[in-house]
Amino acid sequence: MAEITRKELILALMSAEGHPRLAGVDLSGLNLTGLRLQGAYLDYAILTGANLTAANLVGAALRNAELAGANLTYADLQEADLTGANLRGANLTHANLNRANLSQTILTGATMPDGTKHE
């Protein structure tokens, strides 16, 4: 699978009308700090180890996304659909998960918004 750079991603987001479609895209390890991905389609996206600190993911579709080890500190995941996503070992400290769908989400070892580790 081809990798995408932060610059290419930002250019794609700037040209996208409405909700960016990034389903299945490999964004692993990228610094996506503060990016506006509100309403983005990220189903099956690979975000392993990505830095999503303070990213706006309100209403984003992250079904079955790979977010193991991702940094989601202060990320806004309000109303995001994380059904079946892998958040193993992810950092969700201070993340906003209000009304987020966490059905079947893997949270083993993840640091939750209140700073506790999920078992």
C-alpha positions in Angstrom: 0.0 0.0 0.0 1.4 3.4 -0.9 2.2 5.8 1.9 1.1 9.4 1.9 3.0 12.4 3.3 1.6 15.0 5.7 1.9 17.6 2.8 0.0 15.4 0.4 -2.7 14.8 3.0 -3.1 18.5 3.7 -3.4 19.2 0.0 -6.0 16.5 -0.4 -7.9 17.8 2.6 -7.8 21.4 1.2 -9.3 20.2 -2.1 -11.9 17.8 -0.6 -15.4 19.1 -0.6 -17.3 18.3 2.6 -16.0 15.1 4.1 -12.6 13.8 3.1 -12.6 10.2 2.0 -9.5 8.4 3.3 -10.8 4.9 3.8 -8.1 2.3 3.8 -5.3 4.9 3.5 -2.0 4.2 5.3 -1.3 7.2 7.5 0.8 5.2 10.0 3.4 7.2 12.0 2.4 10.5 10.4 2.3 13.7 12.4 -1.4 14.8 12.0 -1.4 17.1 15.0 -4.2 19.6 14.9 -5.6 18.6 11.5 -9.3 19.1 10.8 -10.7 15.7 9.8 -14.2 16.5 10.9 -16.6 14.1 9.2 -13.8 12.3 7.4 -14.3 8.7 6.1 -11.4 6.8 7.6 -12.9 3.3 7.7 -10.1 0.7 7.6 -7.5 3.4 7.6 -4.1 2.5 9.1 -3.1 5.1 11.7 -0.7 2.9 13.7 1.5 5.2 15.8 0.1 8.4 14.2 0.2 11.6 16.2 -3.4 13.0 16.2 -2.9 15.3 19.1 -5.7 17.9 19.2 -7.1 16.7 15.8 -10.7 17.4 15.0 -12.3 14.1 14.3 -15.9 15.1 15.2 -18.3 12.8 13.4 -15.5 10.9 11.6 -16.1 7.3 10.4 -13.2 5.2 11.8 -14.9 1.8 11.6 -12.3 -1.0 11.8 -9.5 1.6 11.7 -6.0 0.6 13.0 -5.1 3.1 15.7 -2.8 1.0 17.8 -0.3 3.2 19.6 -1.7 6.4 18.2 -1.5 9.6 20.2 -5.0 11.0 20.4 -4.3 13.4 23.3 -6.9 16.2 23.3 -8.4 14.9 20.1 -12.0 15.7 19.5 -13.8 12.4 18.7 -17.3 13.6 19.5 -19.9 11.5 17.7 -17.1 9.6 15.9 -17.9 6.0 14.9 -15.0 3.8 16.1 -16.9 0.5 15.8 -14.4 -2.4 15.6 -11.4 0.0 15.7 -8.1 -1.1 17.2 -7.0 1.4 19.9 -4.6 -1.0 21.7 -2.1 1.1 23.6 -3.4 4.4 22.2 -3.2 7.6 24.2 -6.7 9.1 24.6 -5.7 11.4 27.5 -8.1 14.4 27.6 -9.8 13.2 24.3 -13.4 14.1 23.8 -15.4 10.8 23.4 -18.9 12.2 24.0 -21.4 10.2 22.0 -18.6 8.3 20.2 -19.5 4.7 19.2 -17.0 2.4 20.8 -18.8 -0.9 20.0 -16.4 -3.8 19.6 -13.5 -1.4 19.9 -10.2 -2.8 21.2 -9.0 -0.6 24.1 -6.5 -3.0 25.7 -3.7 -0.9 27.2 -5.1 2.4 26.0 -4.8 5.4 28.2 -8.4 6.7 28.7 -9.4 10.4 28.8 -9.2 10.5 32.6 -5.6 9.1 32.5 -6.4 5.6 33.6 -5.2 2.5 31.6 -7.9 0.3 30.1 -7.3 -3.4 31.0 
